[in-house]
Amino acid sequence: MATMKSVLSKSLAIRILAAVAMALPASLPVVPQAVAQQRGVSLIRDAEIESLVRDYARPILEAAGLGRSGIETILVNDPSFNAFVSGRRIFINTGALLIAETPNEIIGVLAHEAGHIAGGHQQRLREQLERSNTIAVISTILGVGAAVAGTMTNSQGLMQSGTGIMSGGMEAARRSLLSYQRSEETTADRAAINYLERTGQSARGMLKTFERFASSMALAGSRVDPYQISHPMPRERIANLENLARASKHFDRQDPSALQLRHDMARAKITAYTQGHIGASRLFRRDPRGLPALYADAIGTFLSGNVRAGITKIDTLIKSNGKNPYLHEMRGEMLLKAGRPADAAKAFAQARRLDKNDSGIIQIGYGQALMATGNPESLRKAVVELRTGLTRAREYSAGYRYLAQAHAQLGNVAEAELATADGHFYSGNYRDAKIFAARAQQKLKQGSPSWVRAQDIINFK
């Protein structure tokens, strides 16, 4: 976890990107930060957790016919159990990962969101919104007409009738839209059951999620009008799905133990960064000496300021789990904080060798460590590693900051300004992005790839 402020600023494994100040036009490709701004959320970048969620989603997307559609899964820094879709991206809260006890629960959530994308529900919802707006507009026009007529004829009853027409029309439009949304949620639930069946996975996790929602509502003492919400009631969803889920031959299938371990390791990392030692102790109270609990303890020790002890603890874990790339990545983070960049670079290099997913985030960490050594040869290598890593983690804005620093130390002012422009661009700060792109372009050879990139940023609207 990395580049979080306060406690989270003490490491770089999870990257939280600030929500941007401007959203891109709907007609243009939207970067996740812009989508996040629309939703009022912040995003997290972490190689370990991203790899896990991609592995959860891959077979589901294939079953939904979306395997080649470029669907991305994006992590949201939010403690609640939630997920949503926007465009061709599935956003999932870290809270969902932390609360879900098994991979199957998260896979069920992803299957539901895939059902929305495969069903074209976003486009249909926009069409439904247009129809609802039409109803509301017509009702308003009729209501205003009646009210004006009442005023001209001094008819109190006609004026009240006009007000009633306006409010009634808008309420009808709202209820129609909510009803439509509930029907789409039911459709996505059914689609999720189908995807799970096709991939040989249980729907037990989906039922557990709805049971959790139902229990939360009961504990809160909430009395909800089912016609005033956008989702079916949890008990209704369970009733609609339980027979289908239990009829599957896969219903009692358990998650593979290796996948469960990866899930718990991700939960360990999230809880260490968000809840500290107390949260980790509570989460793993049934197995306080298991690998996930010890992982959370090592990270928590590091974050609490005892970097040397954190390194000792992560080294102990590596001795018995040396092929886990993310333990080496975390060791690199700790060594950077300890002011040992050369050793950190070795740790990141080992993480890269072990990482089968070739994560751009780990490579950027490697480049950052090389840059921190300060010697010219390592700086030149850092530029290469950072650039290559950013081709696979293009929207990781912090990576451009490291690239700009490396270029600046090498005296490449134009490239440093261009990297700064890219960093601002992918953070959503388009005004400063254009300023730095213009400054860089003045120093770059006209027509070169860097000059063209600067021009793209300048022309962006």
N, C-alpha and C positions, 0 to 999 in steps of 0.2 A: 504494500500500500504506500502511496506517496503523494507528495505535494499537497497534503491537506494542511489547513491552518491549525494553530494550537497543537493539540496532541498529535493529530494526523500529519503535521508537517515534519515529524521526526523520521519519516521513512518515505521511500519512493516506489514501493511495490504497487500500491493502489493509487491511481491518479484521479483526483476529482477535478473536473473541468467546470469552471464557474459558468452559470447560465449567462447567455449573451444578452446584449442590450438591444439587439435588433433581430427580427425574424426575416428569413429570406422569402421572396415572393413565391407563391405556390407553384408558379410555372417553371421554377428553376430547381435544380437539385438541392435538397436541403441537407445541410450538415447536422449531425445530432445535436450540437450545441444550440442551433437555432430552434430545433424541435423542442429541446429542453426548455428554452426560454418561453415558448408558447405554453408549456405545461407548468412552468414555475419550478423546475427541478434542476438538480446538478447531476453530473455524470461521473462515473468512476472507470478508470482504466487499470486493469490488473491482468497480467498474463495467465496466471493460474486459474482465476475464476472465469475469465472469458473462455479459456480452453474447455473448461468443464461444461459451461452452458452451451457452447457450440456442439459438444459431443452429445449433450442431451437433445438438442434440437435437430441434429442432422437426420436421423432416421425418420423423425416425425415430418420434417419438411419434404423428404423423399416420398413418404406415403401420401402427403397432401398434394403432390405434383408440383412442389415448389423448390425442388432440389437444385435447379439451375436458374432460379429467379433472383439470385443475389440477395436473399433475405439476410439481414444482420440482426444479431442479438446485442442489445445495449444495456449496460448495468446502470441503474439509477440509485443515487445515494438517498435512500429513504427507508425508515425503519418499519413501515407498514407492509402488510402482505398484499402486494398488488402487482399487476402487469397490464400493459396496454400496447396497442399497435398504432403506428403512424407511418403512412407510406409503406415502404417495404422493410420496416424495422420493427422488431419486437423489443419493447422496453420492459425490463424486469427489475423490481426493487431488490436491493440487498436484504431488506427485511424479509422478503419471501424466502430467500435462500437460508437466512438465519433461522426462521421459524419452522420451515419444512424439515422434518426429521429424516426423510428419505428422498433419494433422487426421484422416485416415482411421483411424488407430490409435485415437484417442479416440472417434470416431464408432462404431467397432466395439464398444468397451467400453460405450458408452451403449446401443447396440442390444441387447447382452446383458442389461443391467440392465432395459431396457424389456420384454424377454421375460419376466423374472421377474414384473414387475408385471402385464402383460397375462395371464399364465398363472395369476395368483392364487396364486403359489407361497408367499407369506408365510402366508396362511391355511392352506394345505395343510400347510405345515411345522408350524404350531401343532397341527393335528390329528394329524400324525404324532408329534409330541412327546407328546401325550396318550396315543396308543396305546403308544408306547415306555415311558412311565411306568407304564402299566397292566401291561405285561409285567414290568417290573422289580418293581412292587409285589407282583404275584402270586408271582413267584419268591421274593421276600423272605419273604412269608408262609409259603409252602411250606417254604422253607429253615429259617426259624425254628421251624416246627412239627416238622420232622425233628430239628433240633438239640435242642429241648426234650425230644422223645421219647427221644432218645439219652441225654440227661442223666438222665432219670427211670429209664431201664432200664439205665443205666451201660454203654451200648453206644458204644464209641469209633468204630466204623465208621459208625453212624447219625449221630453228631454230625458227623463229617467229611463225610458225604453231604449233610447240611443246609447246611454251609458251601459245598460245591460247587454245590448248587442255587442258592443266593443269588448267588454270583459268576458262575456260568454264565448265569443269567437276565439279570443286569445287562449282561454282555458281549454277549449276544444282542440285547438292546434297543439297545445302543450301535451295534453293527454294522448293525442294521436301519435305524437313523436315518441313519447315514453312507451306506449304500447308497441310501436314498431321496434324500438331498441330491445325490449324484452323478448320479442320474437326472434331477433337476430342472436341474442345471447343463447336462447334455447337451441337454435340451429347450430351455433358454434359448439355447444356442449355435445350434441349428437355427432358432429363431425369429429370432435376429439375422441370420442369412443371408437369411431371407425378407424382413426389413425393408430390408436393404441392397439386395436385388434390386429391390424395389418402388420404392425411391427412386433407382435408377440409380447406386448407389455400389458400389465394390469391396469385397470381403471380404479383400483382401490384408492390410489393417491388422490384422484379427483373427488371421490366421495369423502375422504378424510378432510380435504380442504373445505368442502361445503359444510361438513359437520362442524369444523372449527368456526366458520362464519356464523352458523346457527347458534353455537354455544356463546359466541361473543355477543350476539344480539340479545340472547336470553339473560346473560349476566348483566348487560347494560340496562335491562328492564325496558328496552325500546319497544314501543308500539308503533309499527310502521304501516302506513296505508300501502298495500301492494300495488295500487294503481298510480302511486305518486313517485315511483322509483324506476330507474332505467334497467335494473336487473331483476330477474325472477327471485322470489324469496328462496333462501338456501334450502329449506325443507321441501319446497316445490321442485327445486333442481334435483335433490336427492331422489324424490319420488319418481321423477321422469327418467332417471338414469340407473337406479339401483338394479332393477331387473335385468337391463341390458348388460350392465357391468358384471353381475354375478353369473350370468349365463355363459360368459366367456370361459374357455378352457384355460385362459391365462390369468384368471382373477387372483389365484393364490400364488402366482409367481413372485419371487423375491428379487430385489435388485442384486446384481453381482457384488460380492464382498469388496472387490477392488474399486468399484464405482461408489459404493457406500463410503469407503475410506476417503476417496477424493472429495466427496460431498462434505464429510465431516472436517476435512482439512480446510476447505473453503469457509465453512462456518467458523472454524477456529480463527482464521485470519480476520474475518469480518468482526467477530465479537471482540477480539483483542484490540482492534482499532477503534471500535465504537463503544465498548463497555468496560475495557480494561480487565485486570485480573479478577475482579469480583464477578463480572459477567461470564468470564471463561470458566471460573470455578463452578458457577451455577449451571452452565450449559453442560459441562462434562463431569458432573458430580458422581455419575454412575461408573465412570471409568477414568479416574483422575490421573492414572499413570499410562493411559493409552497415548498413541502418537499424536492425535489431534489435540488432546489436552496439553501435552508437552510442547507442541508447536505454538499453541496460544500463549503458554507461559513464557516461552523464549521471546516471542514478539512483544508480549506485555512487559517483560523485563527491560527489553531494549527501549520501548516507548516511554517507560517510566524514568529514563535517563541513565540507567545502568548499562551502558553500551558494552563494556567489557564482559559483564556477566551474561548479557544476551548472546554475545559471540560464543562464549563457552558453551552455552546451552544449545545453540544451533549446531555447533561443531559436534556435540554429543549425538544429536539426531542424525547428522550426516554419516557418522561412523556406521550406523546400522541401516541407513536408508540412502546410501550414496548415489543411487541412480535417479533420485527425485530432483529434477532441475530447479524446482521452485525453492527448495531448501538452499541450494547454492545461490540462487538469485537473492533470497533474503539475507544470506551471509554477505553477499556483495553490498547490499544496502547498509548493513550494519558496519562493515569495514569502511565504507565511504564516510559514514558519520563519525567513525573513530579516527579519521584523518589518515587512513592507510589506502590511498587510491590504487597503488600498484597491486596490493593484495586483493583489493576489490575487483580490479580488472581481471585478475586470474579467476576469481569466483564467478564473475559474469561469463567469462569465456567458457568455463566448465558448464555453467547453466545452458549456454548456447549449444554446446556439443550434445548435451543430454536432451534438449528440447526437440521433440519430434515434430512439433507444430511450427517451428522456426518463427517464434514470436518476434514481431517488430519491437515490442516493448522491452523485452530482455536485451535485444541488440542495442536499443537506445541507452539502456542502463550501462551496457558495456562501453559504448561510446562516451558516456558521461564520465565513467571512471577513468578511461584513457585521457580524456581532456583534463581531468583533475590532476594528473601527474605533472602536467605543465611542460614536459620536454617536447621539442619540435617534432620529433619522429612520431611520438604518441599522439600529438595534436593532429598531424596529417592523417594518421590512421583513424582517429576519432571522427574526423569529418566524413570519411568513407563509411564508417559503421553507422553514424547518425543518419546520413543520407539514405543508406540502404534500409535501415530500420524504419524510417519515416515513409518509405514507399509502401510498407505493409501496415503502418499505423499512421496513415496520412493525417488523421484528424486529432492526433495527440499533440496538442499545442505546446506543451512543455518541452517536447523534443526539439522544437525549432529554437527555443531559447538556448538550449545547450549547443545547438549547431551554430547559432549566432555568436556565442561566446568563443567557441573553437576557432571560427573564422577570424574573429577580432584579435585573438591572441596570435594568429598567424599573419596578421596585417591585411587580411582580405576584407577591406571595408565594405565594398559593394556587396559581396556575398553575405556578409554579416547583416547588412541592412535588409537584404532580400529575405533572409531567414527570419529576421525580426518581423518583416511584413507578413510572412506566412504565419508566424505565430499569432499575430493580431487577427489575421483573417480567420484562422480556424478557432479562435476564441470568440469570434463574432464582433470584434472591434474593427469594423470596416473603415472607419475614418482614419485611424492611425495606420491601418494596413496600407491604405492608399498613399499616405504621406511617406512612409518608409519605402514603398515600392517606387515612388517617383524619385526619391533621393538615390536609391540603388540604380535605377535605370540611367540616370545621368552619368554614371561611372562604368556602365556595362557596354560591351560591344553590341551595336545595333544588330538585331536579327539573331543573336545567340539565344540558346534555350533559356538562360537566366533572364535576358532582356525580354523575351516573349512572356515568361511567367510574370514578370513585373507588370507588363502591359495588360495581362489578363486581370490582375488585381486592380489596376487603375481603372479599367473599363467595367469592372463588376458593378452591377446595379441590383 
